[in-house]
């Protein structure tokens, strides 16, 4: 049961209630506020966030299609566990999408891309010096968002964002480990260094290494099912 996991929220326009409920539950699952194996009960969720069961039911149907929850006979909706096989799939898809994004971004505006990524790295380094790990994690996501934006493809940006959101479920245990943070920082810096040399192939290699290292760190710190 998740009565203690769901906090009171205010539903406001212009987003529909269903969309607001969906986004709230999605983020609660992705960030680990609602744990794998926990039941999602329509009536309890509706009461906790102050809405009827209908938008909650619609949101749960969407989350089931996204494979974040599953419907079990005589039990109801349950948050799916996180598995090594799924992590492998997501990491491979992420690698394909972000490789394409970096290639397109470089072709569209190599100088702007390099400058923006260097600014991100510099800002991230400053946040680490201040010990602001939460803000660093946001800058880590921003690094990859910058690449997607410079690729100038709304569809590709949408797909890469979706995959990164799913990765949050796996990163939650390793996100604030200082060794992982410095490895991520080093990976970003190597990508930028290659771009500064106008070496796209080198940058793609470093991106490949960075994403694979991220997967290794997640496996090390997460409790994954087979």
C-alpha positions in Angstrom: 0.0 0.0 0.0 1.3 3.5 -0.7 -0.8 5.8 1.5 2.4 7.0 3.2 4.3 7.4 -0.1 1.8 9.7 -1.8 1.8 13.3 -0.6 -0.9 16.0 -1.0 -0.6 18.0 -4.2 -2.6 20.8 -5.7 -4.1 20.1 -9.1 -4.0 23.3 -11.3 -4.8 24.1 -14.9 -3.8 24.3 -17.7 -2.8 20.7 -17.6 -5.6 18.2 -17.3 -6.1 16.4 -14.0 -5.3 13.1 -15.7 -2.0 14.5 -17.0 -1.1 16.0 -13.7 -1.9 12.7 -11.8 0.0 10.7 -14.4 3.1 13.0 -14.2 3.0 12.9 -10.4 2.8 9.1 -10.2 5.4 8.6 -13.0 7.9 10.8 -11.2 7.2 9.1 -7.8 8.0 5.7 -9.4 11.0 6.9 -11.4 12.6 8.6 -8.4 11.9 5.6 -6.1 9.4 7.4 -3.8 7.1 4.5 -4.6 9.1 1.3 -4.4 9.0 -1.8 -6.7 6.4 -4.2 -5.5 4.2 -1.6 -3.9 0.5 -1.6 -4.7 -1.2 1.4 -6.4 -4.8 1.6 -5.2 -7.0 3.9 -7.1 -9.2 5.0 -4.1 -6.2 5.7 -1.9 -4.3 7.7 -4.5 -7.4 9.7 -5.4 -8.0 10.5 -1.7 -4.3 11.4 -1.1 -4.1 13.9 -4.0 -7.7 15.1 -3.8 -9.3 13.9 -7.0 -11.7 11.2 -8.2 -10.8 7.7 -9.2 -11.3 8.3 -12.9 -8.2 10.3 -13.7 -6.2 8.0 -11.4 -7.4 5.0 -13.4 -6.5 6.6 -16.7 -3.1 7.5 -15.4 -2.5 3.9 -14.2 -3.5 2.6 -17.6 -0.8 4.9 -19.2 1.8 3.8 -16.7 1.0 0.2 -17.5 1.6 0.8 -21.2 5.0 2.3 -20.3 5.9 -0.9 -18.4 6.3 1.0 -15.1 3.5 -0.9 -13.4 1.7 -4.2 -14.0 -1.8 -5.5 -13.4 -1.9 -8.7 -11.3 -5.1 -10.6 -11.0 -6.8 -10.3 -7.6 -4.1 -7.9 -6.5 -4.3 -4.9 -8.7 -1.6 -2.6 -10.0 1.9 -3.1 -8.7 5.1 -1.2 -9.4 7.3 -3.4 -11.5 10.7 -4.4 -10.3 13.9 -3.2 -11.9 15.9 -5.8 -13.7 19.4 -6.2 -15.2 17.9 -7.3 -18.5 15.8 -4.1 -18.7 18.8 -2.0 -17.8 20.8 -3.6 -20.6 18.0 -2.8 -23.1 17.6 0.8 -21.9 21.3 1.4 -22.0 21.6 0.0 -25.5 18.7 2.1 -26.7 20.2 5.2 -25.0 23.5 4.6 -26.6 21.9 4.5 -30.1 19.8 7.6 -29.6 22.5 9.7 -27.9 25.1 8.7 -30.5 22.7 9.9 -33.2 21.9 13.1 -31.2 25.6 13.9 -30.8 26.3 13.4 -34.5 23.4 15.6 -35.6 24.2 18.2 -33.0 27.8 18.4 -34.2 26.7 18.7 -37.8 24.2 21.4 -37.0 26.4 23.7 -34.8 29.7 22.2 -33.6 30.9 25.5 -32.1 27.7 26.2 -30.2 27.5 22.6 -29.0 31.1 22.6 -27.8 30.7 26.0 -26.0 27.5 25.0 -24.3 28.8 21.7 -23.1 32.0 23.3 -21.8 29.8 25.8 -19.8 28.0 22.8 -18.4 31.2 21.1 -17.3 32.5 24.3 -15.8 29.3 24.9 -13.8 29.2 21.3 -12.7 32.8 21.5 -11.4 31.9 24.6 -9.4 28.9 22.9 -7.9 31.1 19.9 -6.9 33.5 22.3 -5.2 30.5 23.7 -3.2 29.4 20.2 -2.3 26.0 20.7 -4.0 25.4 17.1 -5.2 21.7 17.6 -6.0 22.4 20.5 -8.4 25.2 18.5 -9.9 22.8 15.7 -10.8 20.6 18.2 -12.5 23.6 19.5 -14.5 24.5 15.9 -15.4 21.0 15.5 -17.0 21.4 19.0 -18.6 24.6 17.9 -20.3 22.7 15.3 -22.3 19.8 17.6 -22.9 22.1 20.1 -24.5 23.2 17.5 -27.0 19.6 16.6 -27.8 18.6 20.3 -28.3 21.5 21.0 -30.6 20.4 18.0 -32.7 17.4 20.1 -33.7 15.0 17.2 -33.8 11.9 17.3 -31.6 11.2 13.6 -32.1 14.8 12.6 -31.2 14.7 15.0 -28.2 11.4 13.4 -27.1 12.8 9.9 -27.4 16.1 10.6 -25.6 14.2 12.4 -22.8 12.0 9.4 -22.3 14.9 7.0 -22.1 16.8 9.2 -19.6 13.7 9.4 -17.4 13.5 5.6 -17.3 17.2 5.6 -16.3 16.4 7.6 -13.2 14.9 4.4 -11.6 18.2 2.7 -11.9 20.4 5.6 -11.0 18.6 6.5 -7.7 21.0 4.4 -5.6 24.2 5.6 -7.3 23.3 9.2 -8.1 25.0 10.8 -5.1 28.0 8.6 -4.7 31.0 10.8 -5.0 33.1 8.4 -7.0 30.3 7.9 -9.5 29.9 11.7 -9.8 33.6 12.2 -10.5 33.5 9.5 -13.1 30.5 11.1 -14.8 32.3 14.4 -14.7 35.4 13.0 -16.3 33.3 11.3 -19.0 31.7 14.7 -19.9 35.1 16.4 -19.9 36.5 13.8 -22.3 33.6 14.4 -24.7 34.2 18.1 -24.6 37.9 17.8 -25.2 37.3 15.7 -28.3 34.8 18.2 -29.6 37.3 21.0 -29.0 39.7 19.1 -31.3 36.9 18.9 -33.8 37.2 15.1 -33.4 33.6 13.9 -33.8 34.6 10.2 -33.9 36.6 10.7 -30.7 33.7 12.4 -29.0 31.4 9.5 -30.0 33.9 7.0 -28.6 33.9 8.9 -25.3 30.1 9.1 -25.2 30.0 5.3 -25.7 32.5 4.9 -22.8 30.5 7.3 -20.6 27.2 5.5 -21.1 28.7 2.1 -20.5 30.4 3.3 -17.4 27.1 4.6 -16.1 25.6 1.2 -16.6 28.4 -0.4 -14.7 28.0 2.0 -11.8 24.2 1.3 -11.7 24.7 -2.4 -11.6 27.2 -2.0 -8.8 24.9 0.1 -6.6 21.4 -1.2 -7.5 19.6 -4.3 -6.4 18.5 -5.7 -9.7 16.5 -8.8 -10.4 17.7 -11.2 -13.2 
